[in-house]
Amino acid sequence: MPNYRLYLQRILNPAAESFNQRVSKNELELHHVFGTNLFVAHAVDYIQAIRKAAGIEERRTTLVKVFDERFGVDGGRFRTKKFELIDGINNALKHIQLHDKRYAGLIQAYGTISFKCLVPDNGQVLCLLDGYRFDYSRVVLRPAINALLGWTFEDPSDVLEFARGEARAESLSEFVDEDDPIDQMIAYCNPDCDDCGESESSCLCGTFVYDGSAGSFAPNFNVTFDFDDVMSRISGAYRRDD
């Protein structure tokens, strides 16, 4: 557990900070993405080792398949597939191409996966798979990083709780004061894309392809948001227009 905390502190955290800066400026090169992808994939090995020490026996492939659900990875597309893709692309880089039997499910869903599926494009890195063309860094890698680094580990017991899947990593989208109606309204009026994490003016999902269909801006509205209720809390003079 101390090793995992050091791994986050010394390697993943600084690598993620540099990566996120390059993402926001569209200054990514291919080796930046492959390097960060490796660091994220390697975090799974630490989590598995902690779980094994706690008496949880499972194959790594099993942990990877449920990692997104268990550790709260955000994003609409690939909501339960991000770490499978991260792991698959990492292994495709190491082994040139994925092993057909070991990654049968992933290959069936996305076709042949090799290191060539990531392609640099004007400071971004696109992922090209059967029926897919999208910004890999924003849609897959950044949400996974945020999930891993969104938790504060005060001591080894916090790490163990996280590794067991008993604590959800805080997502960047959860930093809205749900008791403040003004904060709620601001978040509602300025949603980010649930797929790429960008604002509507910056979202490029409309130029991408997901599962054979054209993408679009997917606002991450709070599904429980009630406009009239929030407005009445902001202003006592507000009256619902029936």
NUDREN-963400 format. One record per residue (C-alpha): chain; residue in three letters; x, y, z. Coordinates in pm, 1 decimal, m for minus. Layout:
BEGIN
<node vextor="A" nuvex="ALA" x="X" y="Y" z="Z"/>
...
***
This chain:
BEGIN
<node vextor="A" nuvex="MET" x="0.0" y="0.0" z="0.0"/>
<node vextor="A" nuvex="PRO" x="281.1" y="248.7" z="71.2"/>
<node vextor="A" nuvex="ASN" x="422.4" y="153.0" z="m269.0"/>
<node vextor="A" nuvex="TYR" x="99.0" y="250.7" z="m441.0"/>
<node vextor="A" nuvex="ARG" x="92.3" y="587.7" z="m266.3"/>
<node vextor="A" nuvex="LEU" x="451.2" y="649.7" z="m375.8"/>
<node vextor="A" nuvex="TYR" x="365.7" y="540.8" z="m728.8"/>
<node vextor="A" nuvex="LEU" x="87.9" y="799.0" z="m742.1"/>
<node vextor="A" nuvex="GLN" x="302.0" y="1069.0" z="m584.2"/>
<node vextor="A" nuvex="ARG" x="624.2" y="1017.6" z="m777.7"/>
<node vextor="A" nuvex="ILE" x="508.3" y="888.4" z="m1115.1"/>
<node vextor="A" nuvex="LEU" x="139.4" y="897.2" z="m1202.9"/>
<node vextor="A" nuvex="ASN" x="55.1" y="1235.2" z="m1051.0"/>
<node vextor="A" nuvex="PRO" x="334.4" y="1435.1" z="m1219.7"/>
<node vextor="A" nuvex="ALA" x="285.2" y="1242.9" z="m1545.2"/>
<node vextor="A" nuvex="ALA" x="m88.4" y="1317.3" z="m1535.2"/>
<node vextor="A" nuvex="GLU" x="m30.7" y="1686.4" z="m1466.1"/>
<node vextor="A" nuvex="SER" x="198.2" y="1716.9" z="m1766.7"/>
<node vextor="A" nuvex="PHE" x="m39.6" y="1510.1" z="m1978.8"/>
<node vextor="A" nuvex="ASN" x="m347.5" y="1717.0" z="m1887.1"/>
<node vextor="A" nuvex="GLN" x="m165.0" y="2039.7" z="m1969.0"/>
<node vextor="A" nuvex="ARG" x="m74.7" y="1905.6" z="m2312.2"/>
<node vextor="A" nuvex="VAL" x="m431.2" y="1784.3" z="m2368.1"/>
<node vextor="A" nuvex="SER" x="m577.4" y="2127.2" z="m2290.8"/>
<node vextor="A" nuvex="LYS" x="m328.7" y="2295.5" z="m2525.5"/>
<node vextor="A" nuvex="ASN" x="m353.0" y="2029.4" z="m2800.1"/>
<node vextor="A" nuvex="GLU" x="20.4" y="1971.9" z="m2775.9"/>
<node vextor="A" nuvex="LEU" x="23.5" y="1592.8" z="m2752.1"/>
<node vextor="A" nuvex="GLU" x="260.6" y="1368.6" z="m2938.6"/>
<node vextor="A" nuvex="LEU" x="212.4" y="996.3" z="m2973.4"/>
<node vextor="A" nuvex="HIS" x="476.5" y="899.9" z="m2717.0"/>
<node vextor="A" nuvex="HIS" x="309.5" y="1121.4" z="m2453.9"/>
<node vextor="A" nuvex="VAL" x="m11.4" y="921.9" z="m2485.2"/>
<node vextor="A" nuvex="PHE" x="151.8" y="579.3" z="m2492.0"/>
<node vextor="A" nuvex="GLY" x="363.2" y="670.6" z="m2189.3"/>
<node vextor="A" nuvex="THR" x="69.4" y="797.6" z="m1985.9"/>
<node vextor="A" nuvex="ASN" x="m139.9" y="500.2" z="m2096.2"/>
<node vextor="A" nuvex="LEU" x="129.5" y="267.6" z="m1959.9"/>
<node vextor="A" nuvex="PHE" x="137.4" y="448.0" z="m1623.7"/>
<node vextor="A" nuvex="VAL" x="m241.9" y="423.6" z="m1591.2"/>
<node vextor="A" nuvex="ALA" x="m245.5" y="54.9" z="m1689.7"/>
<node vextor="A" nuvex="HIS" x="30.8" y="m17.6" z="m1438.2"/>
<node vextor="A" nuvex="ALA" x="m181.7" y="127.8" z="m1157.4"/>
<node vextor="A" nuvex="VAL" x="m410.9" y="m172.2" z="m1205.9"/>
<node vextor="A" nuvex="ASP" x="m123.0" y="m402.1" z="m1113.0"/>
<node vextor="A" nuvex="TYR" x="m77.5" y="m218.3" z="m783.2"/>
<node vextor="A" nuvex="ILE" x="m451.0" y="m237.7" z="m711.2"/>
<node vextor="A" nuvex="GLN" x="m453.4" y="m609.7" z="m787.1"/>
<node vextor="A" nuvex="ALA" x="m154.0" y="m670.3" z="m558.2"/>
<node vextor="A" nuvex="ILE" x="m328.4" y="m486.9" z="m273.5"/>
<node vextor="A" nuvex="ARG" x="m648.5" y="m682.7" z="m329.6"/>
<node vextor="A" nuvex="LYS" x="m452.3" y="m1008.8" z="m333.2"/>
<node vextor="A" nuvex="ALA" x="m281.2" y="m918.6" z="m5.4"/>
<node vextor="A" nuvex="ALA" x="m628.9" y="m853.6" z="138.4"/>
<node vextor="A" nuvex="GLY" x="m735.1" y="m1205.8" z="41.6"/>
<node vextor="A" nuvex="ILE" x="m920.5" y="m1121.9" z="m280.2"/>
<node vextor="A" nuvex="GLU" x="m818.6" y="m1371.8" z="m545.5"/>
<node vextor="A" nuvex="GLU" x="m898.3" y="m1287.1" z="m906.7"/>
<node vextor="A" nuvex="ARG" x="m737.5" y="m1282.1" z="m1247.4"/>
<node vextor="A" nuvex="ARG" x="m607.3" y="m950.7" z="m1370.5"/>
<node vextor="A" nuvex="THR" x="m834.3" y="m966.7" z="m1674.6"/>
<node vextor="A" nuvex="THR" x="m1134.5" y="m1000.3" z="m1442.4"/>
<node vextor="A" nuvex="LEU" x="m1031.9" y="m693.8" z="m1240.9"/>
<node vextor="A" nuvex="VAL" x="m977.3" y="m489.5" z="m1557.5"/>
<node vextor="A" nuvex="LYS" x="m1324.8" y="m575.0" z="m1687.2"/>
<node vextor="A" nuvex="VAL" x="m1497.0" y="m434.0" z="m1379.3"/>
<node vextor="A" nuvex="PHE" x="m1245.6" y="m159.9" z="m1299.3"/>
<node vextor="A" nuvex="ASP" x="m1454.8" y="120.7" z="m1450.2"/>
<node vextor="A" nuvex="GLU" x="m1763.4" y="29.9" z="m1248.3"/>
<node vextor="A" nuvex="ARG" x="m1578.9" y="m43.6" z="m926.4"/>
<node vextor="A" nuvex="PHE" x="m1364.9" y="267.3" z="m921.2"/>
<node vextor="A" nuvex="GLY" x="m1604.4" y="526.0" z="m1061.7"/>
<node vextor="A" nuvex="VAL" x="m1464.2" y="619.3" z="m1402.8"/>
<node vextor="A" nuvex="ASP" x="m1665.9" y="897.5" z="m1565.6"/>
<node vextor="A" nuvex="GLY" x="m1777.9" y="941.4" z="m1925.1"/>
<node vextor="A" nuvex="GLY" x="m2067.7" y="830.2" z="m2142.8"/>
<node vextor="A" nuvex="ARG" x="m1884.7" y="640.8" z="m2415.3"/>
<node vextor="A" nuvex="PHE" x="m1703.7" y="326.3" z="m2300.4"/>
<node vextor="A" nuvex="ARG" x="m1845.5" y="385.4" z="m1952.0"/>
<node vextor="A" nuvex="THR" x="m1753.7" y="32.6" z="m1852.2"/>
<node vextor="A" nuvex="LYS" x="m1481.5" y="m24.2" z="m2110.9"/>
<node vextor="A" nuvex="LYS" x="m1218.0" y="245.9" z="m2056.4"/>
<node vextor="A" nuvex="PHE" x="m971.0" y="37.1" z="m1858.9"/>
<node vextor="A" nuvex="GLU" x="m1017.7" y="m256.2" z="m2093.2"/>
<node vextor="A" nuvex="LEU" x="m914.4" y="m30.8" z="m2381.5"/>
<node vextor="A" nuvex="ILE" x="m626.8" y="116.9" z="m2182.1"/>
<node vextor="A" nuvex="ASP" x="m504.9" y="m229.9" z="m2090.4"/>
<node vextor="A" nuvex="GLY" x="m556.0" y="m360.2" z="m2445.3"/>
<node vextor="A" nuvex="ILE" x="m367.6" y="m75.6" z="m2610.2"/>
<node vextor="A" nuvex="ASN" x="m87.7" y="m101.8" z="m2355.5"/>
<node vextor="A" nuvex="ASN" x="m46.8" y="m472.1" z="m2428.1"/>
<node vextor="A" nuvex="ALA" x="m79.3" y="m414.6" z="m2802.4"/>
<node vextor="A" nuvex="LEU" x="221.6" y="m183.1" z="m2775.7"/>
<node vextor="A" nuvex="LYS" x="421.0" y="m441.5" z="m2580.9"/>
<node vextor="A" nuvex="HIS" x="326.6" y="m737.2" z="m2800.9"/>
<node vextor="A" nuvex="ILE" x="278.6" y="m559.7" z="m3136.9"/>
<node vextor="A" nuvex="GLN" x="m75.5" y="m696.1" z="m3159.2"/>
<node vextor="A" nuvex="LEU" x="m320.6" y="m835.6" z="m2906.1"/>
<node vextor="A" nuvex="HIS" x="m343.4" y="m1209.0" z="m2847.7"/>
<node vextor="A" nuvex="ASP" x="m662.9" y="m1326.5" z="m3020.0"/>
<node vextor="A" nuvex="LYS" x="m782.3" y="m1563.7" z="m2746.1"/>
<node vextor="A" nuvex="ARG" x="m682.6" y="m1361.9" z="m2439.6"/>
<node vextor="A" nuvex="TYR" x="m854.3" y="m1048.1" z="m2571.3"/>
<node vextor="A" nuvex="ALA" x="m1131.6" y="m1214.3" z="m2769.8"/>
<node vextor="A" nuvex="GLY" x="m1407.4" y="m991.0" z="m2629.0"/>
<node vextor="A" nuvex="LEU" x="m1218.0" y="m669.2" z="m2694.6"/>
<node vextor="A" nuvex="ILE" x="m1126.2" y="m775.1" z="m3048.3"/>
<node vextor="A" nuvex="GLN" x="m1483.4" y="m881.3" z="m3120.4"/>
<node vextor="A" nuvex="ALA" x="m1606.2" y="m536.6" z="m3013.4"/>
<node vextor="A" nuvex="TYR" x="m1339.5" y="m320.2" z="m3179.8"/>
<node vextor="A" nuvex="GLY" x="m1158.1" y="m535.2" z="m3435.0"/>
<node vextor="A" nuvex="THR" x="m782.7" y="m585.1" z="m3450.3"/>
<node vextor="A" nuvex="ILE" x="m601.5" y="m375.8" z="m3191.9"/>
<node vextor="A" nuvex="SER" x="m236.1" y="m286.0" z="m3239.2"/>
<node vextor="A" nuvex="PHE" x="m18.1" y="11.1" z="m3148.4"/>
<node vextor="A" nuvex="LYS" x="m116.2" y="157.6" z="m3487.0"/>
<node vextor="A" nuvex="CYS" x="m470.8" y="229.1" z="m3365.8"/>
<node vextor="A" nuvex="LEU" x="m345.9" y="549.3" z="m3201.0"/>
<node vextor="A" nuvex="VAL" x="m268.5" y="819.8" z="m3454.5"/>
<node vextor="A" nuvex="PRO" x="m136.6" y="1175.5" z="m3395.9"/>
<node vextor="A" nuvex="ASP" x="m351.8" y="1452.3" z="m3542.7"/>
<node vextor="A" nuvex="ASN" x="m261.9" y="1820.5" z="m3497.1"/>
<node vextor="A" nuvex="GLY" x="m172.7" y="1798.2" z="m3130.5"/>
<node vextor="A" nuvex="GLN" x="m438.7" y="1540.8" z="m3049.3"/>
<node vextor="A" nuvex="VAL" x="m414.9" y="1163.2" z="m3061.0"/>
<node vextor="A" nuvex="LEU" x="m704.3" y="982.7" z="m3224.5"/>
<node vextor="A" nuvex="CYS" x="m806.7" y="623.2" z="m3168.7"/>
<node vextor="A" nuvex="LEU" x="m903.4" y="437.9" z="m3486.9"/>
<node vextor="A" nuvex="LEU" x="m1092.0" y="111.7" z="m3436.9"/>
<node vextor="A" nuvex="ASP" x="m1363.9" y="m69.5" z="m3631.7"/>
<node vextor="A" nuvex="GLY" x="m1651.6" y="179.8" z="m3631.8"/>
<node vextor="A" nuvex="TYR" x="m1468.9" y="427.4" z="m3409.9"/>
<node vextor="A" nuvex="ARG" x="m1267.3" y="745.2" z="m3459.2"/>
<node vextor="A" nuvex="PHE" x="m1233.4" y="965.2" z="m3150.6"/>
<node vextor="A" nuvex="ASP" x="m998.4" y="1163.5" z="m2927.2"/>
<node vextor="A" nuvex="TYR" x="m842.0" y="891.0" z="m2713.9"/>
<node vextor="A" nuvex="SER" x="m689.8" y="1127.5" z="m2458.4"/>
<node vextor="A" nuvex="ARG" x="m1010.7" y="1312.4" z="m2377.0"/>
<node vextor="A" nuvex="VAL" x="m1263.3" y="1030.8" z="m2410.8"/>
<node vextor="A" nuvex="VAL" x="m1073.8" y="742.5" z="m2248.6"/>
<node vextor="A" nuvex="LEU" x="m745.8" y="833.6" z="m2084.0"/>
<node vextor="A" nuvex="ARG" x="m826.9" y="1158.0" z="m1901.3"/>
<node vextor="A" nuvex="PRO" x="m1139.5" y="1023.6" z="m1722.1"/>
<node vextor="A" nuvex="ALA" x="m941.7" y="718.0" z="m1610.3"/>
<node vextor="A" nuvex="ILE" x="m663.7" y="939.0" z="m1473.8"/>
<node vextor="A" nuvex="ASN" x="m915.0" y="1156.2" z="m1287.9"/>
<node vextor="A" nuvex="ALA" x="m1065.5" y="848.4" z="m1122.9"/>
<node vextor="A" nuvex="LEU" x="m727.1" y="725.4" z="m1004.5"/>
<node vextor="A" nuvex="LEU" x="m610.9" y="1064.3" z="m877.9"/>
<node vextor="A" nuvex="GLY" x="m945.3" y="1192.5" z="m749.1"/>
<node vextor="A" nuvex="TRP" x="m904.2" y="1026.4" z="m411.0"/>
<node vextor="A" nuvex="THR" x="m702.0" y="1154.2" z="m113.6"/>
<node vextor="A" nuvex="PHE" x="m519.5" y="876.9" z="70.5"/>
<node vextor="A" nuvex="GLU" x="m439.5" y="989.1" z="423.1"/>
<node vextor="A" nuvex="ASP" x="m310.2" y="651.2" z="535.2"/>
<node vextor="A" nuvex="PRO" x="m279.6" y="288.3" z="417.6"/>
<node vextor="A" nuvex="SER" x="m633.2" y="207.9" z="533.1"/>
<node vextor="A" nuvex="ASP" x="m767.2" y="457.8" z="277.6"/>
<node vextor="A" nuvex="VAL" x="m572.3" y="281.6" z="3.6"/>
<node vextor="A" nuvex="LEU" x="m707.4" y="m54.9" z="113.2"/>
<node vextor="A" nuvex="GLU" x="m1064.3" y="78.1" z="115.5"/>
<node vextor="A" nuvex="PHE" x="m1018.3" y="214.0" z="m235.2"/>
<node vextor="A" nuvex="ALA" x="m853.9" y="m105.1" z="m363.3"/>
<node vextor="A" nuvex="ARG" x="m1141.1" y="m312.5" z="m230.9"/>
<node vextor="A" nuvex="GLY" x="m1378.2" y="m94.3" z="m429.2"/>
<node vextor="A" nuvex="GLU" x="m1549.3" y="27.3" z="m113.6"/>
<node vextor="A" nuvex="ALA" x="m1480.6" y="395.5" z="m182.6"/>
<node vextor="A" nuvex="ARG" x="m1558.9" y="587.3" z="m500.4"/>
<node vextor="A" nuvex="ALA" x="m1295.2" y="815.1" z="m646.4"/>
<node vextor="A" nuvex="GLU" x="m1419.6" y="1171.1" z="m664.6"/>
<node vextor="A" nuvex="SER" x="m1490.6" y="1287.9" z="m1018.1"/>
<node vextor="A" nuvex="LEU" x="m1427.4" y="1643.0" z="m1130.9"/>
<node vextor="A" nuvex="SER" x="m1796.4" y="1672.3" z="m1214.9"/>
<node vextor="A" nuvex="GLU" x="m1891.4" y="1619.6" z="m850.3"/>
<node vextor="A" nuvex="PHE" x="m1742.5" y="1944.3" z="m723.1"/>
<node vextor="A" nuvex="VAL" x="m2072.6" y="2134.0" z="m739.6"/>
<node vextor="A" nuvex="ASP" x="m2232.0" y="2242.5" z="m414.3"/>
<node vextor="A" nuvex="GLU" x="m2564.5" y="2061.0" z="m441.3"/>
<node vextor="A" nuvex="ASP" x="m2704.3" y="2279.6" z="m160.8"/>
<node vextor="A" nuvex="ASP" x="m2634.3" y="2603.6" z="m347.3"/>
<node vextor="A" nuvex="PRO" x="m2901.9" y="2671.5" z="m613.1"/>
<node vextor="A" nuvex="ILE" x="m2680.4" y="2926.0" z="m792.6"/>
<node vextor="A" nuvex="ASP" x="m2402.6" y="2666.5" z="m829.5"/>
<node vextor="A" nuvex="GLN" x="m2660.3" y="2417.4" z="m954.9"/>
<node vextor="A" nuvex="MET" x="m2792.2" y="2662.3" z="m1214.1"/>
<node vextor="A" nuvex="ILE" x="m2442.9" y="2753.3" z="m1333.8"/>
<node vextor="A" nuvex="ALA" x="m2358.6" y="2384.6" z="m1377.5"/>
<node vextor="A" nuvex="TYR" x="m2687.9" y="2324.7" z="m1562.3"/>
<node vextor="A" nuvex="CYS" x="m2635.9" y="2616.3" z="m1800.5"/>
<node vextor="A" nuvex="ASN" x="m2271.8" y="2534.5" z="m1870.2"/>
<node vextor="A" nuvex="PRO" x="m2250.8" y="2156.6" z="m1905.0"/>
<node vextor="A" nuvex="ASP" x="m1945.3" y="1974.1" z="m2029.3"/>
<node vextor="A" nuvex="CYS" x="m1965.2" y="1689.4" z="m2277.3"/>
<node vextor="A" nuvex="ASP" x="m2018.8" y="1358.9" z="m2101.3"/>
<node vextor="A" nuvex="ASP" x="m1794.3" y="1192.1" z="m2358.6"/>
<node vextor="A" nuvex="CYS" x="m1490.6" y="1418.7" z="m2401.5"/>
<node vextor="A" nuvex="GLY" x="m1520.7" y="1645.2" z="m2097.2"/>
<node vextor="A" nuvex="GLU" x="m1510.5" y="1966.1" z="m2301.4"/>
<node vextor="A" nuvex="SER" x="m1758.0" y="2256.0" z="m2311.9"/>
<node vextor="A" nuvex="GLU" x="m2004.6" y="2271.3" z="m2599.8"/>
<node vextor="A" nuvex="SER" x="m1794.6" y="2533.9" z="m2778.8"/>
<node vextor="A" nuvex="SER" x="m1482.8" y="2315.1" z="m2756.8"/>
<node vextor="A" nuvex="CYS" x="m1638.1" y="1970.2" z="m2803.8"/>
<node vextor="A" nuvex="LEU" x="m1536.5" y="1797.0" z="m3125.7"/>
<node vextor="A" nuvex="CYS" x="m1744.1" y="1482.9" z="m3078.6"/>
<node vextor="A" nuvex="GLY" x="m1956.4" y="1584.5" z="m3376.2"/>
<node vextor="A" nuvex="THR" x="m1653.5" y="1515.6" z="m3596.2"/>
<node vextor="A" nuvex="PHE" x="m1592.7" y="1172.9" z="m3444.5"/>
<node vextor="A" nuvex="VAL" x="m1747.0" y="830.8" z="m3501.7"/>
<node vextor="A" nuvex="TYR" x="m1869.9" y="606.3" z="m3221.0"/>
<node vextor="A" nuvex="ASP" x="m1988.1" y="253.2" z="m3294.4"/>
<node vextor="A" nuvex="GLY" x="m2042.9" y="336.7" z="m3659.8"/>
<node vextor="A" nuvex="SER" x="m2248.1" y="651.2" z="m3594.6"/>
<node vextor="A" nuvex="ALA" x="m2158.7" y="1019.5" z="m3592.8"/>
<node vextor="A" nuvex="GLY" x="m2095.3" y="1158.2" z="m3246.4"/>
<node vextor="A" nuvex="SER" x="m2244.2" y="1472.4" z="m3093.8"/>
<node vextor="A" nuvex="PHE" x="m2215.6" y="1695.5" z="m2789.2"/>
<node vextor="A" nuvex="ALA" x="m2360.0" y="1499.0" z="m2495.4"/>
<node vextor="A" nuvex="PRO" x="m2427.8" y="1741.6" z="m2208.1"/>
<node vextor="A" nuvex="ASN" x="m2367.7" y="1591.0" z="m1866.6"/>
<node vextor="A" nuvex="PHE" x="m2679.2" y="1736.9" z="m1708.4"/>
<node vextor="A" nuvex="ASN" x="m2778.9" y="1628.6" z="m1361.1"/>
<node vextor="A" nuvex="VAL" x="m3079.9" y="1407.7" z="m1438.6"/>
<node vextor="A" nuvex="THR" x="m3243.9" y="1512.4" z="m1109.3"/>
<node vextor="A" nuvex="PHE" x="m3218.6" y="1885.3" z="m1188.8"/>
<node vextor="A" nuvex="ASP" x="m3553.5" y="2064.4" z="m1150.2"/>
<node vextor="A" nuvex="PHE" x="m3539.0" y="2407.3" z="m1316.3"/>
<node vextor="A" nuvex="ASP" x="m3846.0" y="2550.2" z="m1144.3"/>
<node vextor="A" nuvex="ASP" x="m3741.1" y="2429.2" z="m800.9"/>
<node vextor="A" nuvex="VAL" x="m3389.2" y="2572.1" z="m836.8"/>
<node vextor="A" nuvex="MET" x="m3516.3" y="2906.4" z="m973.0"/>
<node vextor="A" nuvex="SER" x="m3763.6" y="2942.1" z="m687.3"/>
<node vextor="A" nuvex="ARG" x="m3477.8" y="2891.1" z="m442.6"/>
<node vextor="A" nuvex="ILE" x="m3267.9" y="3153.2" z="m620.4"/>
<node vextor="A" nuvex="SER" x="m3549.1" y="3409.9" z="m624.6"/>
<node vextor="A" nuvex="GLY" x="m3864.6" y="3414.1" z="m416.6"/>
<node vextor="A" nuvex="ALA" x="m4022.8" y="3625.3" z="m690.9"/>
<node vextor="A" nuvex="TYR" x="m3991.7" y="3345.6" z="m948.2"/>
<node vextor="A" nuvex="ARG" x="m4317.5" y="3197.6" z="m1064.7"/>
<node vextor="A" nuvex="ARG" x="m4350.4" y="2891.1" z="m1283.4"/>
<node vextor="A" nuvex="ASP" x="m4481.6" y="2973.2" z="m1630.8"/>
<node vextor="A" nuvex="ASP" x="m4751.6" y="2709.3" z="m1687.9"/>
***
